[in-house]
């Protein structure tokens, strides 16, 4: 089996309904996967039941059987029994902390390597990379490690935007990612803009959506990646 992982930048684009823009990206991964387990651990400011309900509603037209991992007495068995894995956005530090708490990191990696489809957005995309060192989130809790699922051998930065409000003197996103590449010049970072996604199918990696992504690696800073690009070479990192 081969890895089949969809890494969405966000759950929305502009004012569109929750997950609506992602339906065309998600649908191909559901062709042979009806029973999905949703992991809501990134949700800190809402209940897990509320979070699950929003996902079920957002994906209703796909007619999937979606349950929350918090509804199962044995989280590991719930992942094993599911046809696919969904991980939503929120706080990446809290998400990874809980994945380690329930000893799910290695299991998810193993299940996805066996061919179980994986769909993540925002924080759920952050944890699919080598580590969470390029997340945008506040470190509200300390996970045992920053090492993540390693479904792709590079770093991700969802919600990428280098906009700087007039008069604002904080660092831009590009400046923050430059700092990462100064510390770790050999590891690529892909900034994915809202509305876009990366799709890994085995040894191929493609950019979906209608917006470019951006590459940061060593001396290469904010290099545009055109829409529809084949990024399979990054899987050899």
WOBEL-V146009 format. One record per helix or strand of 3 or more residues. SS is the DSSP state (helix for helix, strand for strand). FROM is the first residue (numbers start at 1). LEN is the number of residues. If there is no record, write none. Layout:
BEGIN
ss = {SS & SS}
from = {FROM & FROM}
len = {LEN & LEN}
END
This chain:
BEGIN
ss = {strand & helix & strand & helix & helix & strand & helix & helix & strand & helix & helix & strand & helix & strand & helix & strand & strand & strand & strand & strand & helix}
from = {4 & 20 & 35 & 48 & 60 & 65 & 69 & 75 & 84 & 92 & 105 & 117 & 123 & 155 & 173 & 189 & 197 & 204 & 213 & 220 & 232}
len = {5 & 11 & 5 & 11 & 3 & 4 & 3 & 7 & 4 & 10 & 9 & 5 & 4 & 3 & 11 & 3 & 5 & 5 & 5 & 6 & 5}
END
